[in-house]
Amino acid sequence: MRIPSEVRDQLALRFGVLLPHLNERQQRLALAAEARLLGHGGVRAVARAAGVSETTVRKGVFELEGGEDPLPDGRVRRDGGGRKNVEELDLLLVPALLALVEPDERDDPMSPLRWTTKSLRSLAVELTRQGHAASAPTVGRLLRENGFSLQANAKTLEGAQHPDRDAQFRYINGQVKSHQADGEPVVSVDTKKKEVVGEFKNAGRQWRPAGEPVRVDVHDFPGDALGKALPYGIHDLAADTGWVNVGTDHDTATFAVESIRRWWNGQGHLDYPQAIRLLITADAGGSNGYRTRAFKTELARFAAESGLAVTVCHMPPGTSKWNKVEHRLFSAITMNWRGRPLNSHEVVVQSIAATTTRTGLTVHAELDTGVYPTGVKVGDAELNAVPVTGHAFHGEWNYTVHPRPVGPEAGPTGPAAVIDRGALSHPALTGMPRTALTELTRALTADWQTLQKQDSATRRDGGERRRAPGGGRKAKLDLADRVLATVLQQNLALPPTVLAHLFAVSKDTIRHTTSEIRQLMDQHAHTPRPPAAHLNTLAGLIVHATTHGATLTTETRPTR
């Protein structure tokens, strides 16, 4: 039977309104009902009006006439129905995709996308080029199903960790608790990132009228800057207060200690009027690093001025982010001035001073226009005058600078007032009774004499003697001096510079002597104890000796 065109038009209009609101099965049933009402030719007419295949309409007729029950759980299709996923049709698609997104793990340095942005679109294009047709949404679905997600870089690599890293943190914690229990000040110090002053973009956003951002320079050229700002922060851990000294010259050790001095004179001595000690926690490097000689000499001047015994505990190398001043003071400052151009030193200082937190942090800031030149050298003599004593645990990281040297002082050259050998052999310095030191010297005598004869023969290449026995220049150190120097080095970690001054010889002589005696000690199975202290300077040795009841007397000897 021929279906009139008016009926087909009505069907098309009806289907256009109804079918978008039905699922696949409901659509088939609706089409089948219309086809049955039309009778012969109804299937073709309905299929053309709805824009579907006649097979779909016939399937709906069979479902309608058969009275099939709805699928469970609201399913539209039976299990296995519908179009197969692309990864089922192309079993090599997923391996090809994984090879593109993780070439390092799959040892494929020549991957086509090794050095390009791995967006979904670029991955889809490359897969299609390799013969694995896939759209960008399909690539995204496959990546998620295989445990991938969008990831930013994570700052977690700290380089090689020192084996005593955790032990140093525990030591610092113990020092902090000890000082705070005694009511002594504990501060964390560091220099914040250098800021260029001018109309430059500052990271972050702040509320402003819509469409009216603060306009800044397009380029951040240093030549266009009005200067630079070096905020050196001191954070009082107990009081939760900050003091920031904003320098304008160079970040040097002198600037670092001057900042600490300004904090103490302006705030610290008021908060801790009875203080006799000060604990500073600092990074391992930079202007306040543990290898910086100028930092120790400047701290000695500050200690002498303030009368404080200044203890410094450095963070282990590579752990600066754990310094308290970083996340208790500097992070709050960064949040406070975010989105605000630092176009003058006044803006820098006022922005820092206005920094607060919900936990009660308050900050004082001031401008330091002093000149702090770089390249200042600290010689051995100047360093030797610093009354610093290293702690028994990692004395290079943990040390105390005392207010003033105690005992005799002497220069390194010319007629010098050197420490008497008997005073140096005090058990508090050698770590052993004098009788044990004498026995050790006696035990090494025979082997040392043999070694001296061998060295003498080696120097003259086995030829005839040119001088009578006992002739020539006398040895600078006898065996007792050599053993004493080596024992002092092992027990107090004294550097060659200090030992050379104590024994009025050169540093090279000390290095050769201690190496020679250590070898003999190893042959006699003499194992030294761990150092009782780490003393880097002559003044520090004198302080240590006085503290432990050893009286160091002097005797004047010409330099040998």
Sequence and secondary structure as in RCSB ss.txt:
>XXXX:A:sequence
MRIPSEVRDQLALRFGVLLPHLNERQQRLALAAEARLLGHGGVRAVARAAGVSETTVRKGVFELEGGEDPLPDGR
VRRDGGGRKNVEELDLLLVPALLALVEPDERDDPMSPLRWTTKSLRSLAVELTRQGHAASAPTVGRLLRENGFSL
QANAKTLEGAQHPDRDAQFRYINGQVKSHQADGEPVVSVDTKKKEVVGEFKNAGRQWRPAGEPVRVDVHDFPGDA
LGKALPYGIHDLAADTGWVNVGTDHDTATFAVESIRRWWNGQGHLDYPQAIRLLITADAGGSNGYRTRAFKTELA
RFAAESGLAVTVCHMPPGTSKWNKVEHRLFSAITMNWRGRPLNSHEVVVQSIAATTTRTGLTVHAELDTGVYPTG
VKVGDAELNAVPVTGHAFHGEWNYTVHPRPVGPEAGPTGPAAVIDRGALSHPALTGMPRTALTELTRALTADWQT
LQKQDSATRRDGGERRRAPGGGRKAKLDLADRVLATVLQQNLALPPTVLAHLFAVSKDTIRHTTSEIRQLMDQHA
HTPRPPAAHLNTLAGLIVHATTHGATLTTETRPTR
>XXXX:A:secstr
    HHHHHHHHHHHHHHGGGS HHHHHHHHHHHHHHH TTHHHHHHHHHT  HHHHHHHHHHHHHT    GGG 
SS TT S   HHHH TTHHHHHHHHH TTTTT TT TTTTS   HHHHHHHHHHTT    HHHHHHHHHHTT   
         S  TTHHHHHHHHHHHHHHHHHTT  EEEEEE   EEESS   SS     TT      SS  GGG 
SEEEEEEEEEETTTTEEEEEEESS   HHHHHHHHHHHIIIIIHHH TT  EEEEEE SSGGG TT HHHHHHHH
HHHHHH  EEEEEE  TT GGGSHHIIIIIHHHHHHTTT    SHHHHHHHHHT   TT  EEEEEEE     S 
    HHHHHTS EEE SS TTTEEEE SS  S    SSSSEEEE HHHHT HHHHSS HHHHHHHHHHHHHHHHH
HHHHHHHHHTTT   SS TT SS  SS HHHHHHHHHHHHHH   HHHHHHHTTS HHHHHHHHHHHHHHHHHTT
      S B  SHHHHHHHHHHTT    EEEE   
